[in-house]
Amino acid sequence: MVTQADTRHMAQALSLASRGLGNCWPNPAVGCVIVKDKRIIGRGWTQPGGRPHAETRALAQAGARARGATVYVTMEPCAHHGQTPPCAEALIKAEVARVVTALTDPDQRVSGKGHALLRQAGIQVSEGVMEQQAAVLNRGFLLRVREGRPLVTLKLATSFDGRIATASGESQWITGPQSRRRVHMMRAQHDAVMVGAGTARADDPSLTVRDLGIRHQPVRVVCSRNLDIPLTTNLARTAEEVPLWLCHGPDAPGELCQAWQNLGARLFEIPLGADGMLETSSLFRALADAGITRVFCEGGAALAGALLSAGLVDELVGFTAGMTLGGDGWPAVVPMRLEKLENAPRFHPVETTRVGEDVMHRWVRSGQVP
């Protein structure tokens, strides 16, 4: 029987799990709380790089007190030998009395085996507590395991009339400093930040997380069919300091491939689609194969249009400023050649809030959990 205390402690475990978003890939972000005699005696969450696991951290805190305790963990404890021993075995060795989980791990190496090991050892197991909330938190990991692609969030910062630059191309800054700070927080919660070659050339971005006291950096991903990005950009200068992955077409010049590799970039050759551009499904499959679970796409208009047309955007985040730039301003999304409304990508709203002088609105693709 699931109690109010079970829900309360699982909510605490989910809060801990969220601390791992963006820095524990390819592993899921998992949180763990150990309770005995109504007191929390151990807490943990998945550490950077995916090790140690949440249960390992929490058990280390609890020590011998874990015997007879109840463990709340947001995903089924692992049951396979990887870089570390299985967490299910660690819980058995600690002689805990009960384990409460939110999600069954979809990884075929686990998928029910962790729960089975615990039950075989005489430990009481309760499953599915706050399952939907846990699924939302780990949508990226679940998509990577089930569909072979990461979660994709598309961020658009626009004027009220949906423009990202004036007719002359001026774009810094349409939205205010509070919105830009919020964007840095969002970058930190994703494994990778993605832009197209046009944005890399026009804005010369760094794509790093700054001024938040956060040490880890997301992987910077640039989509450039011909690798036609100047070797003097901020991305090039920092390629050895912060991971830089370049996705290019099969005809990218070999000398440019070698030059970027010499700078420290990792290259991914992606096949071209019928439109002559990088085939987006193959692109995200390659990122998923490399361990990426969550991608934060920051533009530009061509990349946004390609992702929306391919149905690969799971979440839209818009920052809208109280200014208008007119029809001659640059649109946020290139023409998508839609003739019927029924063919337009559909999203439903899950959050609207004021950020400084701007409005942030977040939308989730129809049919997905918010």
C-alpha positions in Angstrom: 0.0 0.0 0.0 1.3 3.4 -1.0 1.1 6.1 1.7 1.3 9.9 1.8 4.8 9.5 3.2 5.7 7.4 0.2 4.6 10.2 -2.2 6.4 12.8 -0.1 9.7 11.0 0.0 9.5 10.1 -3.7 9.0 13.8 -4.5 12.1 14.5 -2.6 14.0 11.9 -4.6 12.7 13.4 -7.8 14.0 16.8 -6.7 17.4 15.3 -6.1 17.3 13.5 -9.5 16.8 16.8 -11.3 20.2 17.9 -10.1 21.7 15.4 -12.5 20.1 16.7 -15.7 22.6 17.7 -18.2 25.7 16.2 -16.6 25.0 12.5 -16.1 24.4 11.3 -19.7 24.2 8.7 -21.0 22.7 7.5 -17.7 19.3 8.6 -16.5 19.1 11.3 -13.8 18.1 9.3 -10.7 17.5 10.4 -7.1 17.5 8.3 -4.0 16.3 8.9 -0.4 16.7 6.4 2.4 14.3 6.6 5.4 14.3 4.9 8.8 12.1 5.7 11.8 10.6 8.6 9.8 14.0 10.2 9.4 16.0 10.6 6.2 19.4 8.9 6.8 20.8 9.0 3.3 20.4 11.0 0.0 22.0 10.8 -3.4 21.6 11.5 -7.1 23.5 10.4 -10.2 26.8 12.1 -10.3 28.6 13.7 -13.3 29.3 11.2 -16.0 26.8 8.8 -14.6 28.9 7.4 -11.7 28.4 6.8 -8.9 24.7 6.0 -9.0 22.2 7.6 -6.7 21.7 4.5 -4.6 25.5 4.2 -4.0 25.7 7.7 -2.8 22.7 7.4 -0.5 23.9 4.0 1.0 27.3 5.5 1.7 25.6 8.2 3.7 23.3 5.8 5.6 26.0 3.3 6.4 25.0 0.5 8.8 21.8 2.4 9.6 20.4 1.3 6.1 19.5 -2.1 7.6 15.7 -2.3 7.9 15.2 1.1 6.1 12.9 2.1 3.2 14.6 3.2 0.0 12.9 5.6 -2.4 14.5 5.6 -5.8 13.2 7.3 -9.0 14.1 4.4 -11.3 14.5 0.7 -10.9 17.9 -0.2 -9.4 20.3 -1.6 -12.0 20.8 -5.3 -12.1 23.8 -5.7 -14.5 27.5 -5.5 -14.0 28.9 -2.4 -15.8 31.5 0.0 -14.6 30.2 -0.5 -11.1 28.4 -3.5 -9.3 24.6 -3.6 -9.6 22.7 -1.3 -7.3 20.1 -4.0 -6.6 22.9 -6.1 -5.1 24.1 -3.2 -3.0 20.6 -2.7 -1.6 20.4 -6.4 -0.8 23.8 -6.4 0.9 22.7 -3.4 3.0 19.7 -5.4 4.2 17.1 -2.7 3.5 13.5 -3.8 4.2 11.6 -2.0 1.4 12.4 -0.4 -1.9 9.9 2.1 -3.5 10.4 3.0 -7.2 8.8 5.3 -9.7 9.9 3.9 -13.1 10.9 0.5 -14.4 14.2 0.9 -16.3 13.5 0.3 -20.0 17.1 -0.8 -20.6 16.9 -4.4 -21.6 19.9 -5.2 -19.3 17.6 -4.2 -16.4 13.9 -3.9 -17.3 12.4 -5.7 -14.3 15.4 -7.7 -13.3 16.3 -5.2 -10.6 12.9 -5.5 -9.0 13.0 -9.3 -9.3 16.4 -9.5 -7.6 15.1 -7.4 -4.7 12.0 -9.6 -4.3 14.0 -12.8 -4.4 16.0 -11.5 -1.5 12.9 -10.9 0.5 12.8 -7.2 0.1 9.3 -5.6 -0.2 9.0 -3.7 -3.5 6.5 -1.0 -4.4 6.5 0.2 -8.0 4.9 3.1 -10.0 4.9 5.8 -7.2 4.9 9.2 -9.0 5.6 7.3 -12.3 4.4 10.1 -14.6 6.5 12.8 -12.9 9.6 10.5 -13.2 8.8 9.8 -16.8 8.7 13.6 -17.5 12.0 14.1 -15.8 13.7 11.4 -17.8 12.0 11.8 -21.1 15.4 12.2 -22.8 16.7 8.9 -21.5 13.5 7.1 -22.2 13.4 8.4 -25.8 17.1 7.4 -26.3 16.4 3.8 -25.1 13.0 3.3 -26.8 13.3 5.3 -30.0 17.1 5.8 -30.5 17.0 9.6 -30.4 17.3 12.3 -27.7 14.7 14.7 -26.4 14.8 17.9 -28.5 13.9 21.3 -27.1 13.7 24.2 -29.5 14.2 27.7 -28.1 13.1 30.8 -30.0 13.7 34.3 -28.7 11.6 36.7 -30.8 9.9 40.0 -31.0 6.1 40.1 -30.4 5.6 39.6 -34.2 7.8 36.5 -34.3 11.0 38.0 -35.7 14.6 37.2 -34.6 16.4 40.1 -36.3 15.8 43.4 -38.1 15.9 43.6 -41.9 19.6 44.4 -41.6 20.2 41.4 -39.5 20.7 43.1 -36.1 19.5 40.7 -33.3 21.5 41.5 -30.1 19.5 41.8 -28.0 15.8 41.4 -28.7 15.1 39.8 -25.3 16.5 41.1 -22.0 19.3 40.0 -19.6 16.9 38.0 -17.3 15.8 35.9 -20.3 19.3 35.3 -21.4 20.2 34.1 -17.9 17.2 31.7 -17.9 18.5 30.4 -21.2 21.9 29.6 -19.6 20.1 27.7 -16.9 18.3 25.7 -19.6 21.6 25.0 -21.4 22.9 23.6 -18.1 20.0 21.1 -17.9 20.7 19.7 -21.3 23.5 17.4 -22.5 24.0 19.3 -25.7 23.4 22.8 -27.2 22.8 22.9 -31.0 22.9 25.6 -33.6 23.2 25.7 -37.4 26.1 26.9 -39.4 24.4 30.2 -40.2 24.0 31.0 -36.5 27.6 30.0 -35.9 28.8 32.4 -38.6 26.5 35.3 -37.9 26.6 35.4 -34.1 30.0 33.8 -33.3 28.5 32.3 -30.2 30.3 30.5 -27.4 27.3 28.3 -26.5 28.6 27.9 -22.9 26.9 28.2 -19.5 28.1 31.4 -17.9 27.7 33.4 -14.7 25.8 30.6 -12.8 28.6 29.0 -10.9 28.1 25.8 -12.8 31.3 23.9 -13.7 30.0 21.4 -16.2 29.4 22.5 -19.8 27.0 21.0 -22.4 28.5 19.6 -25.6 28.3 22.2 -28.3 26.8 20.7 -31.5 27.0 22.6 -34.9 25.2 21.4 -38.0 27.2 22.4 -41.0 26.9 20.4 -44.3 30.1 21.8 -45.7 32.0 22.7 -42.5 32.0 26.3 -43.8 32.6 27.9 -40.4 35.6 30.2 -39.9 38.4 28.5 -38.0 38.8 31.8 -36.0 35.4 31.7 -34.3 34.9 31.4 -30.5 33.8 27.8 -31.1 37.1 27.0 -32.8 39.2 28.8 -30.1 37.6 26.8 -27.3 37.3 23.4 -29.0 39.8 21.8 -26.6 38.3 23.4 -23.5 34.6 22.7 -24.1 33.4 19.7 -26.2 32.6 20.7 -29.8 30.9 18.2 -32.1 30.4 19.1 -35.8 27.8 17.3 -37.9 28.7 17.5 -41.6 27.7 16.0 -44.9 29.6 13.3 -46.8 31.1 16.0 -49.2 32.7 18.2 -46.6 36.3 19.0 -47.7 38.8 16.7 -46.2 41.2 19.5 -45.3 38.5 21.2 -43.2 37.6 17.9 -41.5 41.3 17.5 -40.5 41.6 21.2 -39.5 38.7 20.9 -37.1 39.9 17.6 -35.7 43.3 19.2 -35.1 41.5 21.9 -33.0 39.9 19.3 -30.8 36.4 18.9 -32.4 34.7 15.6 -32.8 33.2 15.1 -36.3 30.0 13.1 -37.3 29.4 12.4 -41.0 25.6 12.6 -41.6 23.9 11.5 -44.9 21.9 14.1 -46.8 18.2 14.1 -47.2 16.2 14.6 -50.4 16.5 18.4 -49.9 20.2 18.3 -49.9 20.5 19.1 -46.2 21.6 16.9 -43.3 19.1 14.2 -42.7 17.8 15.1 -39.3 16.7 11.6 -38.1 20.2 10.3 -38.9 21.7 13.3 -37.1 19.9 12.7 -33.9 20.4 8.9 -34.1 24.1 9.6 -34.3 23.9 11.9 -31.2 21.9 9.3 -29.3 24.5 6.6 -30.2 27.1 8.9 -28.7 25.2 9.0 -25.4 23.3 12.3 -25.7 19.8 12.2 -24.2 18.7 15.9 -24.2 19.4 18.5 -26.9 18.7 22.3 -26.5 18.4 23.8 -30.0 19.0 27.5 -30.2 18.6 28.0 -34.0 18.6 29.5 -36.4 15.6 29.7 -38.6 16.7 27.0 -41.1 17.5 24.4 -38.4 14.3 25.2 -36.6 12.2 24.7 -39.8 14.0 21.4 -40.5 13.4 20.0 -37.0 9.7 21.1 -37.0 9.0 19.8 -40.4 10.6 16.4 -39.5 8.4 16.2 -36.3 11.5 16.0 -34.1 10.8 18.8 -31.7 9.5 17.6 -28.4 9.3 20.9 -26.5 9.1 24.5 -27.6 10.4 27.3 -25.4 9.6 30.8 -26.5 11.0 34.1 -25.1 8.9 36.9 -26.5 9.9 40.6 -26.2 7.5 43.5 -26.2 8.7 45.0 -29.5 7.7 44.6 -33.1 10.2 44.4 -36.0 7.8 44.2 -39.0 7.4 41.9 -42.0 10.9 42.8 -43.3 12.5 41.4 -40.2 14.0 37.9 -40.2 11.4 35.2 -39.3 12.1 32.7 -36.5 11.4 29.8 -38.8 12.0 29.4 -42.6 9.1 28.6 -44.9 7.8 25.1 -44.2 5.6 24.9 -47.3 2.5 24.0 -45.4 -0.7 24.1 -47.4 -3.1 22.8 -44.8 -3.4 23.7 -41.1 -3.9 20.0 -40.3 -0.3 19.4 -41.3 1.2 21.9 -39.0 3.1 20.6 -36.0 0.9 20.9 -32.9 2.0 21.7 -29.3 0.0 22.4 -26.1 1.0 24.9 -23.5 2.4 23.8 -20.1 3.9 27.0 -18.7 3.7 30.8 -19.2 5.6 33.2 -17.0 7.1 36.7 -17.0 10.9 36.9 -17.1 12.0 40.5 -16.6 10.4 42.5 -19.4 9.8 39.4 -21.6 7.3 36.5 -21.5 8.5 32.9 -21.5 6.1 30.2 -22.7 6.8 26.5 -22.9 4.9 24.0 -25.1 5.0 20.2 -25.4 4.3 18.3 -28.5 0.7 17.1 -28.6 0.4 13.5 -27.5 3.4 13.7 -25.1 3.2 14.0 -21.3 4.0 17.6 -20.1 
